[in-house]
Amino acid sequence: PVEAVGYRGHDGVRDWVDSLDRDIQISLNLHSIEITDQQSAVVEAEVFFERQGSRTGGMTWSLWRFDSGKLSEAIGYGSKEEALDAERGSWH
């Protein structure tokens, strides 16, 4: 199990950016976006973190929710099926 950290609102985004190591490079390769309803989508992407020649990361699946046309929540899951289950209300 992974202990998740939540970042909310503008201050949360600032806190997340401040928590990043200044020497780390993050790359994201988008694979797919599956629109699940008018307010949400499941996003599949490869995310890699690179620092001093060391590279970690891999495939990620996240549920993105929108409110008034703005991203209001993005939660990562271990598989696409888990993200889709969360959208259907099976998780949370």
C-alpha positions, -999 to +999 in steps of 0.1 A: +000+000+000+011+035-007+004+065+015-012+091-006-007+128-002-034+152-012-028+187-027-059+209-030-064+242-047-038+268-057-020+265-024-019+227-028-003+230-063+023+254-048+030+229-020+034+201-045+058+221-067+078+231-035+080+194-025+098+185-058+135+180-059+150+208-080+173+184-097+146+160-109+132+160-144+097+147-149+085+134-183+050+124-192+040+104-223+003+105-227-012+072-240-049+077-238-078+097-223-111+079-218-140+103-212-162+086-187-188+113-183-193+151-187-172+158-156-145+130-156-119+111-176-095+083-170-060+092-181-033+066-190+003+079-192+039+069-187+055+091-161+092+090-154+114+108-129+150+113-138+178+125-116+216+121-118+213+093-144+188+073-124+153+069-139+122+055-122+085+054-131+062+037-155+026+035-165+001+054-145-037+055-145-056+084-129-091+096-126-095+133-134-126+151-123-137+185-135-159+212-119-170+243-140-145+233-167-115+232-144-096+203-131-107+197-095-092+163-086-067+139-101-062+106-082-038+079-093-046+042-093-026+009-098-045+000-130-071+013-155-097-011-140-092+005-105-096+040-120-128+030-138-141+013-106-134+046-087-154+065-114-183+041-109-182+047-071-166+014-061-136+032-045-133+063-023 
